Amino acid sequence: MIDTAIQKIRAIFANEELKKKLIFTATIFLIFRLFAHIPVPGVNVAQLQQLFAGNQFLSLLNIFAGGTLSRFSIVAVGINPYITASIIMQLAGMVFPKLKEMQKEDGEAGRAKINQYTRLLSVPFALVQSISVIALLRSQNLLTAATPTVLIAMVLTMVAGAMIMLWLGELVSEYGLGNGISMVLFAGIVSQIPVAVSQTLSVVTSTEAMTLIVFVLMFVALIAMIVYINEAVRKVNIQYAKRTRGGKTYGGQTTHLPIKVNVAGVMPIIFAVSLMMAPSFIGKVLTSSGNLQFVAWGQNLTRWFQETSPIYLISYFLLVFSFTFFSALIFFNAQDISDELKKSGAFVPGIRPGGPTKKFLEYVVVRITLVGAVFLGILALLPSIAQMLTGVQSLAIGGTSVLIVVSVILETTKQAESMLVGQDYDKYQ
């Protein structure tokens, strides 16, 4: 296994195009980390870091921001506005048929238009989220200057930082390796894992060592299950019709159409995490407002959406399930696949080409996605359940951050392998 891995690494660096993509992606990661260490003026960073260290929710939020929130850097908002805008566009596609038709009928052009609308929608979301973060810091007396001019400059700086992050993600998608938005989020999470591990080990006493070992074993099992669900496929048999031309018979081959259990990949998890962080964040803002009624609402939201509360667990499961299920129905276009099979003279044995094939493929996708969505939803809850059983609070090295990291690694590895296969194929052209 080790020899195979070494051979693949050598093959990657032997491929000039793939090597350029890797170098470009690494350069974007470096630029992102440089921006992450440029603070916005007017904030007491030392007190801010103490606030994040003592709050479980803010620590999780900081991990997904790549540590930029605790430093209050110019990219503190990160790609959250774009993720929020993507969620809105996904939901809008289910409500407004024109958006769904635009993506399906117009193909790449339609997807480009939707992506452009998502970028434009990211700007007001970046503005709202920047104002919310500054309002939270102001309520905690963490701002060294709070004049209107300074506040406006801080908001505009954070909005500009969010747009820079979006631009870096788009550059990775176009010139680098992997999905740009997922890769930027991945880079932020990975940069915080060493810090999180050292913090966890520093607070674990000798009496908690066995508990930590159990947690680590569950963590390894979690990774194994994530890999399993990402690699699982349903193979639909495909038969090509026989044709006779000039006394020769063509076709008749048998192959299969692989349909992934998790068609949508990592995006449903990112969507669900983004939405689950919103109630707790709103609760923090309301708690710090000073209005007694708002404070009561904020305390309720904070209590309801703790990592181990029943409301949080149920809501998180339903969100992961819903986004996984509906994203699969959107991304897997059964109509296009059935049309392509019909044009190429292929068919599913026992199923007529055209409409019946489309219905059969939709039936298969619904069944396997239903199982995959339930499995992924339960998988997302395992870290919270482990925290309830062991008492070890280790959100940084477990949970949704691990789901995103493992999924992004698998998707990026597959893209690299497909490029290597394409290179080998070109040699025989």
N, C-alpha and C positions, 0 to 999 in steps of 0.2 A: 504493500500500500504506500509506504514511504517512497519507494523507488518510482512508483507511478506518479505521485505528486511532484517529485523532483523533475521527472520528464515533462510533465505538463507546464511547470514553471519555466523550464528551458524553452519549450515550444512557444510559450507566450512571448518571451523576450526575443525569440528568433523571428517572430512575425513583426515586421516593421510597422504596419498599420496599427496593430494591437499595442505595440510598445509606445507609439506616439499617443494613443488614446490614454494609456495608463499614466504616462508622464503628464499629459494635459490635466487629467483628473486630479493627480497628486498636487499639481501646481494650484488648481482651484481650491483644494483643501487647505493648502498653505496660506493662500490669500484670505480664505474664510477665517482661519485661526488668527491671522494678523489683525483683521478687523475686529475679532472677538476680544482683543486686548486693548482696543482704543476706547476709553471711557467717554461718556457724555459728561461735559462739565456741569457742575452744580449739584452733585450728589455725594453724600457721605458714604463712600464705598465700604469703609471698615464696618460701620454700623449695619449697612445693607447686607454684607456677608454674614454677620451674626444673626440677622433676621432670617435669612434663608437657611442657615445651619440649624436653627431651632424650630423650623416649620416643615412638616412632612410634605404637605402639598406643594409649597414653594420650592422645596428641594427637587421634587419630581418635575415641576415646571422648568426649573433651571437646567435639569439634565437634558430635556428635550430641546432646550435652547442652546445646548452646547456650552453651558457655563457663562453665557453672555449676560444673563439677567443678574447674577450675583455681582458681576463686575460692572453692570449697567453700561455695556458697550454700545456703540452706534448701531450694532445689528442685534440689539437685545430682543426686538420683536421677532426676528428670524423670519422663517417662511410660514409662520402661523396664519398671516392674512391670506396667503395664496391657498393654503389648505382649507381655510374657512370658505373662501370663495369657490373652491372646487366642490366642497360639500353642497353649497347652495346651488351650483350649476347642475350637479348630479340630481338633486331633488327636483330642481326646476324641469329637468328633462323628463321626469316622470309625470309632472303636472301639466306641462305645456308640450303638446305633441310636435309643434314646429321645431323645437330644439332637438328632439329625438330624431325627427325626419332629417334635419340638417346634418346630423352626425352619420346617419345610416346612408342616406341617398347621395349626399355630396362627397362622401368618402373623405380623402385627405383634406380637401378644401373645406369641407364642413367642420372637421375636427380642428383645423387651423382657426376658423372663425370662432368656434366655441372657446378655444384656448385664448384667443385674443380678448373675448368678453370676460374670461376668468381673470386675465391680467388687469383689465380695467377695473373689475370689481374688487380686486385686491387693494387698490388705493384707498377707498373709503374704509375698508376693514382695517387697514394698517393705521389709518388716522384714529379710528375708534379705539383700537387696542393700545396705541401709544398714549392716548389721553387717559385710558383706564389705568395703565401701569403708573403713569406720573401721578394720578390722583391717589393711588394706593400708597406710593412713596411719600406724597405730601401729607397724607393722613397719619403716617408714622413718623413725621418730623425728620425725614431723611434728606430733605432738600436744603442745601446751603443757601440757595437764593430762590425766591418764589415770585419775582416780579413778572408781570404779563409778558414783557419782551423775552425774558429768559425762558419762561414756560413755552412760548410759541416756538422759540429756537430749538428747544429740546424735542418738542413734538415733531417739527419738520425734520430734525436730524434723524429721529427714529423711523419716520416714514421713508426717508431716503435710504436708510440702512436696510429696511425691509425690501425695497425695490432692488437694492444692490444684491441682496441674497437671492431674490427671484431671478435676476439677470445671471448670477453665477450658476444657479441651477439649470437655466436654459442653455448656458454654454456647455455644461457637462452633457446634457442630453444630445446636443448637436455635434460636439466635437470630442467628447470624452466617452467614458464607458459607464453604462448603466443609466437608469432613470435619474435625471438631474436632481429633482426635488427629493427623492428618496435618498440619494447619495449624500446630499448636504445634511439631511436629517441624520443619516447614518454617521457621518463624520462628527457631528456634534455629540451624539450619544457615546460613540467610542472614545472620544477625547475625555469624557468624564468617568469612564469605567475604572481606570487606575486610581483616581482620587476616591471614588466610592468604595472600592475594595479596601484601600488603606484605612479609610474612616471606619468601615465595618469591623475590620480586624482590630483596630485600636480600642474599640469599646466592648469587645467580647472578652469576658472573663473566663477563667479556667472552668468554672461551673457551667458555662454556656457552651463549652467546646463541643460536646456531643450534639447539642441542638444545632450548632452551626454545621456540623458534619452532615446531619440529616438534611438540613436545608440545601447544602451543596449537592447532595445526591439527588434531591428533588429537582434542583436546578439543571443537572446533567440530563435527567429524564425528560425535563421540559424541552431541552434543545433537541433531544432525540425525537420527541413527538412532533416538534415543529418541522424537522427535516422530513419525517414520514409523511405528514399531511401535504407538504409542498411538493413532494416527489410522486405522490399517488396519482394515478391516471386510470381512466376507464377506456379500454380499447374497443372501439366499434369496428367490427369487420367490414371491409370494403371489397367488393368484387368488380373487376373490369369485364365488360362484355367482350365476347369473341367476335372478331371481324375477319373476313376472308377477302384478300385482294391478290389477284394474280396467282392464285393457287397456294398462297401462303396465308397462314392464320396468325392474326395479331390479337393481343389482349388476353383475357382470361386469367390474369394474375390476381392473386389475393393479397391484400394488405390490410392495414387497420388505420383508423382515425383516432389519435390519442386525445382524450378530453380530460383536462386536469380537474382534480377535485376542488382545488382552489384556483379558479380561473382568473380572478381579479388580482391575485398576488398580495402585496403588502398594503395597498391603498386602503382597503376597508379598515384595517387595524389603525392606520394613521388617522382616518376620519373619525373612528370611534373614540380614540384617545383624545383628539382635539375637542370633541363635544363633551367628553366626560370631565375635562379640566375646566370647562366654562362655568358650571354651577359653583364650584368651590372658589373660583376666582371672583365671581360676582358676590359670593358670600363674604369674602375678605373685604371687598370694597364697601359693601353695605355695612359691615360690622364697624368699619372705621369712619363712617359718615357722620356720627354724632347724633343723628336723629334716632330717638328711642324705637320707633316703629321699624325703621330700616335696620337698626342694630339687631332687633329680634328676628327679622326675616333673614339677615345675614348669618346669625348664629344657627338658625334652623337649617339653612342651606349647607353650611359647613358641617353640621352634625350628620345630616342625611347623606352627604356625598363623601364621607370618609371611606378609606380604602376597604374597610371591613364591614361597612353598614349594609343591611339587606337591600336598601334602595339602590345603593351604588352597584352592588353585585348584579341585581336584576337588570338595572338600566344598561350596564356595561355589556352584559350577555346579549340583550335584545339589540343593542346597537351593532355589535360585531356580527351577530346573526343576520340582521337586516341588510347591512352594507355588503356583506359577503354574498348573500343570496341575490340581491337586486343588481349588484355590480356584475355578477356572472351572467345574468340575463341580458345586461346591456352590452358587455364585451363580447359575448359569444353570439355571433349573428348566424342563427340556424338557416335563415333564408338564403344568405350568400353562399354558405357551404353547400346546401342542397342544390343550388343552381350550378355551382362549379362542378359538383359531382355529376350532374345530369349532362353538362356540356362535354365533360371528358369521357362519357360513356361508362361511368362507375355507378354502382348502386349498393345499398345495404341488402344483403341476402334476406329474402322474405318480405322486403319493403319496396313498394313501387317508388320510382323516382319522382321528384317534384314535391308536391304538397305533402304526401304521406311521409316522405323522408324528412321534411322539415319538422313535422309534428313528432316524429320518432326522436329526432335529435333533441328537440326541446324537452321531450319527456325524459330522456337520459340526463340532460343537463340539470333539470329540476331535481331529479332523484339524487344524483351524486352531490350536487351543491347543497341540498338539504342536509345530507350527512356531513359534508365538509363544514357547513356553517355552524351546525350544532357542535361538532368537534372543536372548531376554532374558538367558538364562544366559551366552551368549558375550559379550553386551554388557556384562554385569556384570564380566567378567574383563578387558576391554580396558584399563582403567586400570592394573591390576597388570602386564599384559603390556607396556604402554607404559613403566612404571617399570623393568621388567627391561631393556628395549631402550635407553632414554635415560638411565637413572640418576637422573632427576629425581624426588625424593620429594615429591609434591604431592597427598597424599590429600585435603586439604581442598578443593581446587578441582576435583577430578575423582573419578570412581568413583561409589560408591553414593550419596554426598551429591548429586551432580548428577542421578542417576536419580530420587531422591526429589523434589528441587526442581522439575525439569522436569515430572514426572508430576503433582505437586500443582498447579502452575500451569495445566497443560492441563485437569485435572479441574475446577478452580475457574472457569476461563474458560468452560468449557462450561455450568456451572451458571448463571453470570451471563447467558450468551447465551440459555439456555432461559427464564430469567425475562423477558428482553427480548421474546422471541418470544411468551410468554404475555401480556404487556402489549399487544402489537400485536393479538393475537387477540381480547382482551377488548374492544377498541375497536369491533369489528364485531358484538358480541353484541346 
